[in-house]
Amino acid sequence: MIADHVLDQAIKDLFANIEFQKSPEGLYDPLRYMIAIGGKRIRPRLCLTTYSLFADELTPEILEPAAALEVFHTFTLIHDDIMDRSALRRGHPTVWKKWDEDTAILSGDVMFIDSYRRIAQAPPALLTQVLPLFSKTASEVCDGQQLDMDFEKRSSVSMAEYMQMIGLKTGVLIACAAQMGALIGGADEWSQNCLYEYGYYLGLAFQVADDYLDAYGDEKVFGKPIGGDILNAKKSWLTVRAMELGADGLEEALTAPAETPEEKAAKIARVKAIYDSVGVPEEARKAIGDLSTRAIFKGTDARLGGEGIQVLKDFAHSLIGRTV
C-alpha cells in the first residue's frame, strides 16, 4: 500500500508538470488554463488510491491513465459551461467567457483526444480492458449530459429518472476511476467490480452534495456563484424532491424572470424558501449520507482487509464530509 502523502504529492506533481502541445496557442492555452485553475482532482486521486491498495510503486503506467481521467473530466466541464451559460468555474472565468464559444468547443475536443493519448499509456497487456472501460464510460457521460438537458425542457422529472441521469453524468466516471486503479494495480475481477460500485455510489453522493451546495454552499468555497441551478431552472435533486413533496409555487418560482441582479437574488431566495418549507435541505443531507454509506458497504466486499476499508472510508469522508 502506498502512503497518502506520497499519493498527494504525486497528484500535485502530475498536474504541475502536465504538458500539452505548445502550438497553436489559441487551441492549447485554454487546456493549460483549465488545468492551472485547479480542482479537487477527485478522479485521478481515487484512481491512485485504489491502485495503491494492490500495488506498492507509482509508475507512468498508472500516472498517465490517472491524468487522463482528469483531462477527460475537464473536457466535459469546458463544454458543460457553454451549455449551462456558466460565467465562472472554480472562481475563474470559464473558457467560453475568457475566449469565445468556438475556441471552447475546439479546445474541449482536443482535450478529449488528449485523454485517449494518456489512457493508451496503461500497461500494454491491460489495454484490451482499460480502453473498453474508458470508452464505455465516456459514452455514458455524454448520455447523462443529454438527459440533463432533456430534463430542462420537461415540467417534471421523477427521482428515479434523476438518479439514472446523475449515475451517467457523474457516477460512472468516478466508478471508472476506482476500477481502473484497481485493474492496473493487479486486483482480481471481483475486487474491481466491488470498487466500481463503491465509486458509483460515491459519485451519486457527490452529485447530490453538489446540488445541495449549489443552493446552500459558500460561494468562496464552492468556486462558482450560488444558485446557478435555480437560475437555470435545472432539475437538481432539490427541485425533484420538492416536486415530489408537492411544494406550492415551485414551478412558478423557477420560471420567474432573472435578468437583473435584483431579479436573480429574488428568484434564488424565493426558491430556497420553498425548499425550506418542505424540508428538502435536511432530506438532501440524509440522502448524501445514505449514498455514502452504501458506497462504503460496496467497498467492504472487495476483500481488502481493515486497512484498505479504512482508506475507502477516509476517501469518502474527504469527498462528501462537507455536507453531512
N, C-alpha and C positions, 0 to 999 in steps of 0.2 A: 504494500500500500504506500502511496506517495503522500507526504505531509501536505496539509492545507497551504502552508506558507510557500511551499515550492510551486503548487498549482497557481496560487495567486500571482506570484512573480512571473510564472510562465505566461499567463494571460496578459499581464502588463507588458512584458517584453514583446509578445507576439503582435500586439496591436500598436505598440510604439514603433515597431520596426517593419510593419507590413508595407509592401511595395506594390504599386500599380504602375502601368506604363506611363511614361512622362509626357508623351505627345500623341495626339493633340491635347493641349492643356484644357481646352474648353470641354472636352469629354471626360477627362480623368480627374480634374480638380474637384468636381463635386464628390467623387468617391473618397478622395483624401479628406475632404471637408467633413463628410458624414462620419468617417471613422474617427477623425480627430475630436469631434464634439462628444464622443464617448457613448455611454450607455452602461447598462448593468452587466453586459456580456453573459447573460444567463445561459444561453445555449452552448457556447464553447466551454464555459465553466462546468456545466453539467456533463458535457461530453468527456472532459478530462477527469471529472470526479468519478464517473462510472468506470472509465478506463483504469483509474488508479486502484479500483477495488480488485483488479485482476492482474495488474502489471506493476512493475517497480521502477520503470525508466521512461522518461518522455523522449520521443524521437520525432523527426519531421513526419513520419508516417501516421502519427496521431495529431500533431500540432497543425498541419495543413488542413486536414479534414475538419478539425475543430474551428479553424479560422473560416472555412467555407460556410459553416452554419451561420456565423455572424455576418459574413458578406451577403449571403442569400437573404437573411433577415433584413439587413439594411436596404437591399434592393426593394423588398416589399414595402418598407417604410417610405422610401422615395416616391413610389407610385401611389401608396395609400394617401400620402399627404396631398397629392394632386386631386385624387378622387374626393377626399374629405374637405378640400379647400383649407387645409390647416396652414396657418402662417408661422407657427413655431413648433420646433421639435427639440426637446431637451433644453429649452430656454434659448434656442438659436433660430434664426430664420430658416425655414425649410428650403430645400433646393429649388423648388419651382418659384419661390418668392425671391430668393437671392439671385438666381439666374433667370430662368423662364421655364415654361412648361415643356417646350420642345427639348431643351437641354436635360431637364429632369427625366423625361421619358427615355431618351437615348442613354443617359448615364446609368439609369436603372437597368436598362437592357444589358449594358456591358458588365455591370456588376453581377448580374445573374450568370452571364457567361463565365466570369472570373470564378464564381463559386464552384463551377464544374471543374475548372482547371485545378483548383485546390483539392477537391474531392478525389480527383484522379491520382493524387499522390498518396492515397491509402496503400497499405501493403498489396502488391500485385496479386497475391494469392486470394485476397479477400474482395477484389473489385467486383466480382460477379455477385456479391452480396451487398456491398456498400452502395454501388451505383443504383441498383433497383430500389433499395430503401430510400435513398435520397430523391430519386426521380419520382417515386410514388408520393413522397411527402410534398415535394414541390408542386405537383399537380393538385394535391388535396388542399394546399394552402390557397391556391387560386380558386378552387371550388368554394372554399369558405368565404373568400372575399366577394365572390359573385353573390352568394346567398346574403351576405351582409348588405350589399347594395340593393338586392331584390327586396329585402325586408323594409327598406326605407320607403318603398312605394306602396306598402301594404298598411292597412289600418290596424291590423292586429297580427301578432305572432305568438304561437304557443311556446311555453317554456321548453318543451321537447325539441321544437324547431330551433330555438335559440341555442340550446346546448349542443345540438348537432353542428350548428354553424361555428361556434367557438371551438368545438373539438377539431374542426377542419382548419379554421383560420389560425388558431393559436396552439391547441393541444398537440397536434401531430408533429410540429417541428420540435417542440420540447421533448416529446416522446422519441423522435428520431435521434436527437442528441444523446439521450440516455442510452438507447440501444446501440448507437454507433460506437460510443466509447467502450461499451462492454464487448461488442463484436471485435473491435480492433485489439482490445485488451486480452482476448482469448477466452471469453466466457462461453459456456455451453448455450445451446439454443433456448433451453428452459429459462435460464437466468436472463438472457437477452429479452425474452418476451415479458418476463416479470418487470424488468426495468423499463421497458417500453410503456407498460401500463402505469408504472409509477410516474413516468414523465408525462403521460397523457392526462392523468387526473390532476397532477400538479399544474399542468398548463391550464386546465379548466379553472382551478382555484385562482391562478394568477390572473386570468382574464376577468373573472368576476371581481377580483380585487381591483383591477384596473378600471372597470366600470364604476365601482364604488368610489375610487379615488378621483375619478373624473368629475364627480359631483361634490364629494366631501373632503377631498385632499387639500394639501397646501401647495399652491402654485409653485413656490420656490423649490419644494421637494419633488413635486410631480413633473416639473420640467416643461409644462405647457399650460395654457390658460384653463382654469377650472370652468366646467360647464359646456365644453365643446360638444359632447354627445347630446346635451339638451338643445343647444342652439341648432344643431343639425337634425334634430328630431330622430336620432338614431334609436333603434330598438336595443337598448342596453338591457342588462339583467334587471336593473332597477325599474325601467319602463315596463318590461314584460311582466314582471311580478306585480307591479302596481295595477296593470290592466287586469291581471288575473284576479286581483282583490277587488276589482270594481271601483277603483278610485274615481271620485267625481271630478269632472272638469279636466282630466288629464289630456285628452285628445285636443281639446280647445287650447289648453295652455301650450302644448307642444307646437301647435300651428300658428301661434301668435307671432306677429312681425318682430324682427330683431335686427333692424338696420343700424340704429344709432347705439352708442354705448349705454344710454339710459334704457332703451328697449331691451338690449341684451341682458343687462343686470336684472331688470324686472322679470324677464322670462325665466331666467335661471332661478331666481328667488321663488317665483310662483310654482314652478315645477317641483323644486325641492320641498316646498311646504306641503304639496300634495303627497310626495313620497313619505314625508314625516308623518302625515296624518294617518297613513295605513301601516306604519311600522316597517317600511321597506329597508331602511338602513340597518336595523337590527337583524332582519331576515337575511340580508346580504352577508353580513359578518358571520352569521351562523352557517350559511351555505359555503363560504370560503373555508371555514374550519372543518366542515364535514368533508369537503372535497380533498383537503389536505390530509385529513386522517385516512381517507380511502386510498390516497396515493401511497402513504407510508405502509398501509396494510398490504398493498400490492407488492411493494418493495421487500417486505419481510419474507415473501415467498421465494426470493432469489438465491437462497442458500448462501447468505453472506456471513453469517455469524454476528455476534453482538456489536463488534466494532464497525462492521460495514453498515448495519442497520442504523447505528447512531450517525454515521456520515450522511445517510439519506435524510434522517430526521433533521439534522443541522442544516442541510441544504434547503429543505422545505421551509424551515423556520426563517432562514435568511431571506427567502423569496416572498413569503406572504405574512410573516410575523408583524408587519407594519399595520395590518388591518384586523387581526384577531387577538 
